[in-house]
Amino acid sequence: MNTPIAFIIFNRPQTTKRIFEAIRQTRPKWLLLVSDGPRTDRSDDQEKCAAVRTIVEKVDWPCEVKRDYAKLNLGCRARIKSGLDWVFSHVDRAIILEDDCLPHPSFFPYCSELLNRYANDTRVGSISGDNFQPEGFHCDASYYFSRFFHCWGWATWRRTWERHDDTMRLWPKLRKSAWLEGQFPVSLQARYWQERFDSVYNQQLDTWDYPFLFTCWSQNFLTVLPRTNLVTNIGTGPDATHMQEESHLTYRKSNAMDLPLLHPECMSPDYRADAYTQAQVYGATKDRSLRGRLKRVGYKCIQLPSRLVRIHW
């Protein structure tokens, strides 16, 4: 395969081995390895990080391998940001996998074709292999466009990553302008994202994907999402950074993407699918009840036998 693959690894030998085997089966010509360093407060990290790096050294096909291995632990947000900066200093596009994202074999040609198709179309910011829609979801084409970015197996270009500002410099200005209220018709949803963006802007949440989602929204980027799920997250557990407990999204079965791809006729978000994503993936749906409205403005409600509502500030 001609498209470069960036593989982000850390300290999980078992999941890394499975993802690396999926990469080995597709035999990319370029493999870029990004690794965080061991944590000083975890005695087993040194051994686990070394084991992971040994696994990915077993390249037995013609391939140019580049490595960016951190000596010290940088954390999720800083390591992925610096790692992808390094990746796109070498290549102008890449398929990106973390060590817990197991792709279906058809994920790779799907990404490769779309990276070529939209290489010069700045309306499209990224391509994801994730579909979190319900069973029976219908899409006339092989994929649809979304406002939501999903990172469990994705691809992008240098031109997009160069627009990414991990510091979220624009956030204070957009926050004051009620920008999010213009993005979401339901105030509860706007408040949900305001809290998330506040957390990452103030360095209270160590994650890189919310800042990148903010970049996508502030730059009006669309994300390509497949009509069937192409990547399974196999990393839930006590050693996971963010996903210690299973959810309805983890271990989601992947399926084959029919090739060649059938392209959509219109380039606009699927608002029905995005509404489902907001409700089922991120929450913050509309609550029309009196109790719901009072809760959102800070009241506590106690139901009395007479069915009256006593309101407490």
VEXZA-159959 format. One record per residue: x, y, z of N, C-alpha, C in turn. Coordinates in steps of 0.02 Angstrom, whole numbers, plus 50000, padded with zeros to 5 digits. Example, Ala and Ser with C-alpha at 12.3 -4.5 7.8 and 13.67 -1.06 7.14 Angstrom:
% VEXZA-159959
> 50660 49716 50390 50615 49775 50390 50660 49835 50390 $
> 50642 49888 50354 50684 49947 50357 50645 50002 50394 $
% end
This chain:
% VEXZA-159959
> 50042 49940 50000 50000 50000 50000 50043 50062 50000 $
> 50024 50111 49959 50066 50170 49951 50054 50223 50004 $
> 49998 50221 50038 49983 50273 50088 50022 50260 50152 $
> 50057 50311 50179 50094 50301 50242 50046 50287 50300 $
> 50069 50246 50345 50032 50231 50407 50072 50257 50466 $
> 50039 50295 50510 50069 50317 50573 50038 50274 50629 $
> 50081 50242 50667 50059 50198 50721 50082 50227 50787 $
> 50034 50244 50830 50048 50276 50894 50045 50223 50949 $
> 50100 50214 50985 50106 50159 51033 50128 50186 51101 $
> 50122 50143 51151 50143 50163 51218 50165 50102 51259 $
> 50119 50073 51298 50140 50022 51346 50092 49962 51348 $
> 50060 49946 51292 50010 49893 51291 50029 49839 51240 $
> 50071 49792 51261 50095 49741 51213 50041 49700 51180 $
> 49990 49680 51217 49939 49634 51190 49899 49667 51134 $
> 49875 49728 51146 49836 49761 51093 49882 49784 51036 $
> 49942 49806 51053 49989 49827 51001 50004 49771 50952 $
> 50011 49711 50978 50027 49653 50935 49971 49642 50884 $
> 49908 49649 50904 49853 49638 50859 49848 49693 50806 $
> 49858 49755 50827 49855 49810 50778 49913 49804 50729 $
> 49973 49788 50755 50031 49783 50711 50021 49727 50660 $
> 49989 49672 50680 49977 49618 50632 49930 49641 50577 $
> 49880 49682 50594 49835 49710 50543 49874 49754 50494 $
> 49921 49793 50521 49962 49835 50478 50008 49792 50435 $
> 50036 49740 50464 50081 49696 50427 50046 49664 50368 $
> 49982 49647 50376 49944 49616 50322 49936 49662 50262 $
> 49935 49727 50274 49925 49774 50218 49991 49797 50187 $
> 50047 49784 50221 50115 49794 50195 50125 49866 50167 $
> 50119 49915 50210 50129 49984 50186 50202 49996 50167 $
> 50212 50042 50120 50280 50060 50100 50314 50107 50150 $
> 50272 50142 50189 50299 50188 50239 50263 50175 50305 $
> 50302 50167 50359 50275 50157 50426 50310 50206 50473 $
> 50271 50248 50504 50298 50298 50550 50274 50281 50621 $
> 50321 50267 50665 50307 50244 50732 50317 50300 50782 $
> 50265 50313 50821 50267 50366 50872 50254 50333 50940 $
> 50301 50343 50987 50294 50312 51052 50305 50362 51108 $
> 50262 50359 51159 50274 50398 51219 50323 50360 51264 $
> 50354 50396 51309 50402 50365 51354 50370 50339 51418 $
> 50405 50297 51457 50376 50269 51518 50365 50322 51571 $
> 50314 50312 51612 50299 50356 51668 50344 50340 51727 $
> 50366 50389 51762 50412 50378 51818 50377 50349 51879 $
> 50311 50358 51883 50275 50334 51942 50244 50265 51931 $
> 50261 50233 51875 50236 50165 51861 50296 50120 51849 $
> 50308 50076 51897 50369 50035 51895 50371 49987 51836 $
> 50313 49968 51810 50311 49919 51755 50312 49952 51686 $
> 50310 50018 51683 50307 50052 51618 50370 50041 51577 $
> 50428 50041 51608 50490 50033 51572 50490 49967 51533 $
> 50470 49914 51567 50469 49848 51535 50416 49844 51481 $
> 50357 49871 51493 50302 49868 51445 50318 49909 51383 $
> 50345 49969 51392 50362 50011 51334 50415 49977 51291 $
> 50464 49946 51324 50516 49910 51286 50486 49851 51248 $
> 50439 49816 51278 50407 49759 51244 50368 49782 51183 $
> 50333 49838 51190 50294 49864 51134 50340 49883 51076 $
> 50395 49916 51091 50441 49937 51038 50474 49878 51004 $
> 50483 49823 51041 50510 49762 51010 50460 49733 50960 $
> 50396 49735 50977 50345 49707 50933 50345 49743 50865 $
> 50347 49809 50866 50341 49847 50804 50405 49848 50763 $
> 50458 49820 50790 50521 49815 50752 50520 49755 50704 $
> 50470 49713 50709 50468 49652 50669 50436 49665 50601 $
> 50465 49710 50564 50442 49726 50497 50476 49678 50448 $
> 50437 49634 50417 50465 49582 50374 50442 49591 50301 $
> 50428 49653 50281 50410 49668 50212 50449 49730 50191 $
> 50456 49743 50127 50491 49804 50104 50456 49866 50129 $
> 50489 49905 50171 50455 49961 50203 50507 50010 50230 $
> 50494 50074 50221 50535 50125 50252 50505 50143 50320 $
> 50542 50129 50372 50518 50139 50440 50553 50199 50471 $
> 50513 50244 50500 50539 50301 50537 50513 50297 50608 $
> 50554 50319 50656 50537 50312 50726 50544 50379 50762 $
> 50495 50393 50805 50497 50451 50849 50479 50427 50919 $
> 50529 50404 50956 50520 50374 51022 50539 50424 51076 $
> 50491 50442 51117 50506 50489 51172 50543 50452 51228 $
> 50592 50485 51257 50628 50456 51314 50589 50465 51379 $
> 50554 50521 51384 50515 50535 51444 50441 50535 51426 $
> 50399 50526 51476 50327 50525 51464 50301 50596 51455 $
> 50267 50607 51399 50240 50673 51383 50165 50678 51398 $
> 50131 50621 51403 50059 50622 51412 50024 50619 51345 $
> 49960 50600 51348 49922 50588 51287 49919 50649 51241 $
> 49901 50706 51268 49890 50765 51227 49955 50789 51194 $
> 50007 50796 51234 50070 50822 51207 50104 50773 51161 $
> 50099 50708 51177 50135 50659 51136 50103 50651 51068 $
> 50037 50649 51065 50005 50641 51000 50014 50705 50958 $
> 50009 50762 50990 50021 50825 50954 50092 50827 50925 $
> 50142 50815 50967 50211 50818 50942 50226 50762 50894 $
> 50195 50703 50906 50206 50647 50861 50178 50659 50792 $
> 50118 50687 50788 50089 50701 50722 50122 50761 50688 $
> 50147 50808 50728 50189 50861 50698 50249 50829 50662 $
> 50279 50781 50695 50337 50746 50666 50315 50706 50604 $
> 50259 50670 50608 50235 50630 50551 50227 50674 50490 $
> 50193 50732 50498 50178 50774 50440 50236 50819 50420 $
> 50291 50814 50456 50353 50844 50431 50386 50798 50380 $
> 50365 50735 50378 50393 50686 50332 50347 50668 50274 $
> 50281 50668 50285 50233 50648 50234 50177 50698 50230 $
> 50142 50700 50173 50088 50749 50165 50019 50720 50180 $
> 50016 50656 50196 49953 50623 50215 49971 50560 50253 $
> 49923 50535 50294 49937 50474 50331 49873 50444 50358 $
> 49873 50378 50364 49823 50341 50401 49850 50334 50472 $
> 49808 50349 50522 49832 50353 50591 49795 50302 50634 $
> 49833 50259 50668 49805 50209 50713 49839 50214 50781 $
> 49799 50210 50833 49827 50204 50900 49829 50130 50919 $
> 49859 50115 50976 49875 50045 50992 49815 50004 51017 $
> 49755 50034 51016 49696 49996 51037 49641 49997 50984 $
> 49657 50018 50924 49607 50026 50870 49620 49974 50816 $
> 49580 49922 50816 49590 49865 50770 49550 49876 50707 $
> 49583 49886 50649 49547 49901 50587 49527 49838 50549 $
> 49470 49842 50514 49453 49792 50464 49500 49801 50405 $
> 49517 49747 50369 49562 49754 50311 49539 49806 50260 $
> 49474 49815 50251 49449 49863 50202 49456 49935 50225 $
> 49474 49946 50289 49485 50013 50314 49541 50048 50276 $
> 49593 50010 50258 49651 50041 50227 49637 50065 50156 $
> 49608 50024 50111 49592 50051 50045 49539 50106 50047 $
> 49492 50101 50094 49442 50154 50103 49477 50220 50117 $
> 49523 50221 50166 49558 50283 50182 49601 50307 50124 $
> 49636 50260 50092 49681 50279 50038 49644 50313 49980 $
> 49588 50283 49960 49550 50312 49905 49525 50382 49922 $
> 49501 50391 49983 49473 50456 50002 49527 50508 50015 $
> 49585 50487 50038 49641 50534 50044 49660 50561 49976 $
> 49657 50519 49925 49672 50542 49857 49616 50586 49830 $
> 49554 50565 49841 49497 50600 49812 49491 50672 49839 $
> 49501 50680 49904 49490 50745 49935 49555 50780 49954 $
> 49610 50760 49923 49675 50789 49941 49676 50865 49935 $
> 49643 50891 49885 49644 50964 49872 49578 50998 49887 $
> 49533 50962 49919 49468 50990 49937 49470 51011 50010 $
> 49479 51075 50023 49489 51098 50091 49424 51098 50132 $
> 49368 51080 50102 49307 51072 50142 49312 51011 50187 $
> 49351 50961 50167 49358 50899 50204 49421 50902 50246 $
> 49414 50892 50312 49471 50896 50356 49500 50829 50375 $
> 49458 50776 50378 49483 50711 50399 49437 50656 50376 $
> 49461 50594 50382 49425 50534 50364 49428 50487 50424 $
> 49372 50461 50445 49371 50415 50502 49344 50348 50481 $
> 49365 50296 50517 49339 50229 50505 49283 50210 50551 $
> 49258 50257 50591 49209 50242 50643 49138 50257 50619 $
> 49093 50212 50635 49021 50224 50625 48987 50205 50690 $
> 48957 50253 50725 48924 50241 50788 48848 50245 50782 $
> 48824 50239 50721 48752 50243 50709 48717 50178 50729 $
> 48651 50180 50739 48615 50120 50762 48609 50068 50706 $
> 48591 50008 50727 48578 49955 50678 48522 49976 50632 $
> 48531 49965 50568 48481 49986 50519 48494 50054 50490 $
> 48549 50085 50509 48567 50151 50481 48574 50145 50405 $
> 48543 50191 50369 48543 50189 50296 48583 50248 50268 $
> 48624 50232 50220 48663 50284 50185 48666 50264 50112 $
> 48648 50309 50068 48646 50293 49996 48715 50281 49966 $
> 48766 50311 49997 48835 50304 49972 48876 50261 50020 $
> 48940 50255 50005 48984 50215 50048 49002 50252 50112 $
> 48990 50317 50113 49008 50357 50172 48965 50419 50172 $
> 48967 50456 50227 48930 50519 50232 48975 50571 50265 $
> 48953 50633 50263 48991 50687 50293 48961 50705 50360 $
> 49005 50723 50407 48983 50737 50475 49021 50797 50502 $
> 48990 50830 50551 49025 50883 50588 49069 50853 50642 $
> 49057 50790 50660 49093 50759 50716 49154 50720 50692 $
> 49210 50733 50725 49272 50696 50712 49277 50638 50760 $
> 49293 50578 50733 49305 50519 50775 49375 50492 50761 $
> 49410 50473 50814 49482 50460 50807 49502 50387 50816 $
> 49455 50340 50820 49474 50270 50827 49489 50241 50758 $
> 49545 50262 50730 49563 50244 50662 49541 50297 50615 $
> 49588 50337 50590 49569 50395 50549 49627 50412 50502 $
> 49617 50463 50461 49668 50484 50414 49659 50558 50400 $
> 49714 50591 50383 49711 50662 50366 49772 50682 50326 $
> 49775 50747 50311 49828 50775 50270 49869 50826 50310 $
> 49927 50840 50286 49968 50892 50316 49931 50959 50317 $
> 49894 50973 50263 49859 51038 50258 49809 51047 50314 $
> 49778 50992 50338 49732 50997 50395 49770 51004 50460 $
> 49820 50962 50469 49857 50963 50533 49892 51030 50544 $
> 49913 51062 50491 49945 51127 50498 49897 51180 50524 $
> 49832 51169 50516 49782 51216 50542 49765 51203 50615 $
> 49788 51147 50641 49771 51127 50709 49810 51168 50759 $
> 49773 51198 50807 49804 51237 50861 49787 51203 50927 $
> 49834 51166 50954 49821 51129 51016 49808 51175 51075 $
> 49830 51237 51073 49819 51284 51128 49748 51312 51127 $
> 49712 51302 51073 49643 51328 51065 49642 51404 51075 $
> 49686 51437 51042 49694 51509 51049 49629 51547 51036 $
> 49588 51522 50990 49526 51557 50972 49469 51545 51022 $
> 49477 51498 51067 49421 51480 51110 49394 51537 51153 $
> 49434 51576 51189 49405 51630 51230 49363 51679 51190 $
> 49387 51696 51131 49350 51743 51089 49285 51713 51065 $
> 49286 51650 51042 49225 51618 51018 49177 51604 51075 $
> 49203 51589 51133 49161 51576 51192 49119 51638 51209 $
> 49150 51695 51208 49115 51758 51224 49064 51777 51170 $
> 49075 51754 51110 49032 51774 51055 48970 51731 51047 $
> 48960 51683 51094 48904 51636 51090 48907 51594 51026 $
> 48966 51580 51005 48978 51540 50944 48946 51471 50949 $
> 48954 51438 51006 48926 51371 51013 48850 51371 51011 $
> 48819 51424 51037 48747 51428 51034 48722 51431 50962 $
> 48763 51459 50918 48746 51459 50848 48757 51392 50814 $
> 48799 51350 50844 48813 51284 50816 48760 51232 50836 $
> 48730 51241 50895 48684 51191 50921 48617 51223 50938 $
> 48562 51194 50913 48496 51223 50927 48473 51212 50998 $
> 48502 51164 51033 48483 51148 51102 48536 51177 51149 $
> 48515 51220 51194 48563 51255 51237 48602 51207 51281 $
> 48570 51152 51301 48605 51103 51342 48664 51073 51305 $
> 48658 51063 51240 48713 51036 51200 48770 51087 51196 $
> 48753 51150 51184 48805 51202 51182 48842 51205 51248 $
> 48805 51199 51303 48837 51202 51369 48883 51141 51380 $
> 48861 51083 51354 48903 51023 51359 48971 51035 51327 $
> 48971 51062 51266 49035 51073 51231 49074 51131 51261 $
> 49040 51179 51288 49076 51233 51322 49115 51206 51381 $
> 49085 51161 51419 49120 51131 51476 49180 51089 51453 $
> 49172 51052 51399 49227 51011 51374 49285 51055 51349 $
> 49268 51106 51310 49320 51150 51284 49353 51190 51339 $
> 49315 51210 51390 49345 51244 51448 49396 51198 51481 $
> 49379 51135 51489 49423 51087 51524 49489 51078 51488 $
> 49486 51069 51422 49549 51059 51386 49588 51124 51378 $
> 49553 51179 51370 49587 51244 51365 49625 51260 51429 $
> 49595 51243 51486 49626 51258 51551 49672 51202 51575 $
> 49688 51154 51531 49735 51100 51546 49710 51055 51602 $
> 49644 51050 51610 49616 51006 51660 49602 50936 51633 $
> 49601 50929 51569 49588 50866 51536 49644 50851 51486 $
> 49678 50795 51496 49736 50778 51454 49713 50736 51395 $
> 49687 50769 51344 49666 50735 51284 49679 50780 51224 $
> 49691 50749 51168 49707 50788 51107 49648 50794 51060 $
> 49598 50748 51067 49545 50746 51016 49495 50803 51023 $
> 49480 50826 51083 49435 50883 51089 49466 50946 51059 $
> 49530 50961 51071 49559 51019 51036 49557 51011 50960 $
> 49566 50950 50935 49563 50942 50863 49492 50949 50837 $
> 49443 50925 50876 49373 50935 50857 49357 51010 50855 $
> 49383 51047 50904 49374 51120 50905 49403 51151 50842 $
> 49462 51128 50822 49492 51152 50759 49446 51138 50700 $
> 49419 51078 50697 49375 51060 50641 49315 51106 50638 $
> 49286 51120 50696 49226 51163 50697 49244 51236 50681 $
> 49298 51259 50710 49316 51330 50699 49338 51343 50627 $
> 49362 51290 50592 49383 51297 50523 49331 51270 50473 $
> 49273 51250 50499 49218 51223 50456 49239 51162 50416 $
> 49278 51118 50446 49298 51056 50414 49243 51004 50421 $
> 49233 50965 50368 49191 50907 50370 49234 50845 50382 $
> 49204 50795 50416 49237 50731 50424 49199 50678 50384 $
> 49235 50635 50350 49204 50579 50314 49196 50521 50363 $
> 49136 50493 50366 49122 50435 50408 49092 50379 50365 $
> 49112 50316 50376 49088 50261 50334 49017 50240 50352 $
> 48983 50210 50305 48914 50188 50319 48913 50125 50362 $
> 48969 50091 50367 48975 50033 50412 49039 50041 50453 $
> 49038 50017 50513 49095 50027 50557 49156 49986 50532 $
> 49214 50018 50531 49274 49986 50504 49329 49976 50557 $
> 49318 49999 50618 49370 49994 50669 49337 49974 50736 $
> 49369 49927 50770 49346 49906 50836 49396 49929 50889 $
> 49371 49962 50941 49414 49981 50996 49420 49922 51044 $
> 49480 49896 51051 49492 49836 51092 49530 49854 51156 $
> 49532 49917 51173 49577 49939 51227 49545 49952 51294 $
> 49481 49937 51302 49449 49951 51366 49479 49908 51421 $
> 49493 49939 51479 49520 49901 51535 49557 49945 51583 $
> 49582 49917 51638 49614 49958 51690 49678 49993 51667 $
> 49710 49969 51614 49771 50001 51591 49758 50053 51536 $
> 49694 50065 51520 49678 50115 51469 49686 50185 51498 $
> 49702 50233 51454 49710 50302 51477 49644 50334 51491 $
> 49594 50324 51447 49529 50358 51455 49470 50310 51459 $
> 49478 50247 51437 49421 50202 51430 49429 50141 51475 $
> 49426 50153 51541 49434 50097 51588 49373 50051 51588 $
> 49314 50077 51574 49253 50038 51575 49223 50032 51504 $
> 49192 49975 51491 49161 49965 51426 49101 50011 51417 $
> 49088 50028 51355 49028 50066 51338 48997 50034 51277 $
> 48941 50063 51253 48909 50036 51194 48950 50049 51131 $
> 49005 50087 51137 49047 50102 51079 49107 50055 51074 $
> 49131 50030 51132 49190 49988 51131 49172 49917 51108 $
> 49221 49884 51079 49213 49817 51051 49156 49814 51000 $
> 49142 49870 50969 49090 49872 50917 49116 49835 50855 $
> 49077 49789 50830 49099 49746 50775 49114 49787 50713 $
> 49167 49769 50677 49183 49800 50613 49159 49755 50556 $
> 49145 49786 50500 49120 49750 50442 49158 49774 50380 $
> 49153 49735 50326 49188 49751 50264 49155 49809 50229 $
> 49195 49852 50200 49171 49905 50157 49174 49881 50085 $
> 49117 49885 50051 49116 49865 49981 49158 49912 49939 $
> 49197 49884 49895 49240 49923 49850 49222 49905 49778 $
> 49228 49953 49730 49249 50022 49741 49197 50062 49778 $
> 49217 50119 49806 49173 50160 49845 49121 50195 49802 $
> 49062 50203 49830 49009 50242 49799 49007 50310 49835 $
> 49018 50364 49798 49026 50430 49829 48960 50467 49834 $
> 48949 50504 49888 48886 50542 49894 48881 50598 49844 $
> 48819 50616 49827 48808 50669 49778 48814 50738 49808 $
> 48800 50744 49873 48802 50810 49905 48856 50812 49959 $
> 48887 50870 49966 48937 50879 50018 48908 50923 50074 $
> 48867 50892 50115 48839 50926 50173 48832 50875 50228 $
> 48834 50896 50291 48829 50848 50346 48762 50812 50346 $
> 48763 50750 50368 48701 50712 50379 48676 50732 50448 $
> 48629 50779 50450 48607 50807 50514 48570 50756 50556 $
> 48536 50710 50524 48502 50657 50562 48553 50614 50598 $
> 48605 50594 50563 48657 50553 50594 48694 50592 50648 $
> 48707 50655 50636 48742 50695 50686 48700 50706 50748 $
> 48635 50712 50741 48591 50718 50799 48594 50655 50841 $
> 48596 50598 50808 48602 50534 50845 48670 50531 50881 $
> 48723 50552 50847 48789 50551 50878 48791 50595 50940 $
> 48763 50656 50935 48763 50701 50992 48726 50669 51051 $
> 48670 50637 51036 48629 50608 51089 48659 50545 51120 $
> 48685 50500 51078 48706 50435 51102 48780 50430 51119 $
> 48821 50470 51086 48893 50468 51100 48912 50520 51153 $
> 48884 50580 51146 48904 50635 51190 48850 50655 51240 $
> 48787 50635 51230 48735 50653 51276 48710 50724 51264 $
> 48680 50754 51315 48654 50823 51313 48598 50830 51262 $
> 48547 50790 51271 48488 50796 51227 48438 50844 51257 $
> 48389 50860 51219 48339 50910 51241 48292 50879 51292 $
> 48281 50916 51348 48235 50895 51400 48181 50948 51405 $
> 48120 50932 51385 48067 50981 51383 48029 50986 51450 $
> 48043 50941 51497 48005 50940 51558 48022 51000 51602 $
> 47974 51017 51647 47987 51071 51694 48046 51053 51739 $
> 48048 50991 51761 48103 50969 51804 48170 50977 51767 $
> 48171 50958 51703 48233 50964 51664 48254 51036 51657 $
> 48207 51081 51643 48224 51151 51634 48250 51182 51698 $
> 48219 51162 51755 48242 51189 51819 48312 51163 51837 $
> 48325 51100 51822 48391 51072 51836 48445 51109 51797 $
> 48430 51127 51735 48480 51158 51693 48499 51228 51717 $
> 48456 51260 51755 48473 51326 51780 48493 51325 51854 $
> 48503 51265 51881 48532 51260 51948 48484 51248 52004 $
> 48422 51229 51991 48374 51215 52043 48375 51140 52061 $
> 48356 51126 52123 48343 51058 52143 48268 51049 52153 $
> 48240 50995 52127 48168 50985 52129 48152 50924 52171 $
> 48102 50931 52215 48080 50875 52256 48007 50863 52241 $
> 47990 50802 52222 47920 50786 52206 47882 50774 52271 $
> 47827 50810 52282 47786 50803 52341 47725 50760 52326 $
> 47694 50731 52379 47635 50688 52366 47580 50724 52330 $
> 47572 50789 52339 47519 50825 52306 47534 50840 52233 $
> 47591 50814 52208 47614 50824 52140 47636 50896 52125 $
> 47641 50936 52179 47671 51001 52171 47747 50994 52172 $
> 47781 51042 52144 47854 51039 52143 47882 51092 52190 $
> 47917 51072 52241 47950 51120 52285 48018 51136 52254 $
> 48033 51199 52248 48094 51221 52214 48144 51247 52266 $
> 48205 51221 52264 48258 51243 52309 48313 51276 52268 $
> 48339 51333 52291 48394 51364 52256 48458 51326 52270 $
% end
